[in-house]
Amino acid sequence: MQVQGRYDARVFLTEQMTRTQGLRLKRLSEEAYQPAQYARDLSFSEAARRIQVLEAEIDLANSF
């Protein structure tokens, strides 16, 4: 986000995936054999969505 030609670092940091999310998403994507689900440049909300989807898929696979 730009504010009068300046970059607002707080907005950038709140929009970026957290380190914890990144580690969890990487582990889940490997566990689910879907490494393409992990990317370093995801937003916080996209990472949360992918984590939720992968957890659901893993839970479903484990229920059989």
Contacts in CASP RR format, 6 or more apart in sequence:
PFRMAT RR
TARGET T0000
AUTHOR 0000-0000-0000
METHOD contacts of the structure
MODEL  1
MQVQGRYDARVFLTEQMTRTQGLRLKRLSEEAYQPAQYARDLSFSEAARR
IQVLEAEIDLANSF
1 7 0 8 1.000
1 8 0 8 1.000
1 11 0 8 1.000
1 12 0 8 1.000
2 8 0 8 1.000
14 44 0 8 1.000
15 43 0 8 1.000
15 44 0 8 1.000
16 42 0 8 1.000
16 43 0 8 1.000
16 44 0 8 1.000
17 25 0 8 1.000
17 40 0 8 1.000
17 42 0 8 1.000
17 43 0 8 1.000
17 44 0 8 1.000
17 46 0 8 1.000
17 47 0 8 1.000
18 44 0 8 1.000
18 47 0 8 1.000
21 42 0 8 1.000
21 44 0 8 1.000
21 47 0 8 1.000
21 48 0 8 1.000
21 51 0 8 1.000
22 38 0 8 1.000
22 40 0 8 1.000
22 42 0 8 1.000
22 47 0 8 1.000
24 51 0 8 1.000
25 37 0 8 1.000
25 38 0 8 1.000
25 42 0 8 1.000
25 47 0 8 1.000
25 50 0 8 1.000
25 51 0 8 1.000
25 54 0 8 1.000
26 38 0 8 1.000
28 37 0 8 1.000
28 51 0 8 1.000
28 54 0 8 1.000
28 55 0 8 1.000
28 58 0 8 1.000
29 35 0 8 1.000
29 36 0 8 1.000
29 37 0 8 1.000
29 38 0 8 1.000
29 50 0 8 1.000
29 54 0 8 1.000
30 38 0 8 1.000
31 54 0 8 1.000
31 58 0 8 1.000
32 54 0 8 1.000
32 57 0 8 1.000
32 58 0 8 1.000
32 61 0 8 1.000
34 54 0 8 1.000
34 57 0 8 1.000
37 50 0 8 1.000
37 53 0 8 1.000
37 54 0 8 1.000
38 50 0 8 1.000
42 50 0 8 1.000
END
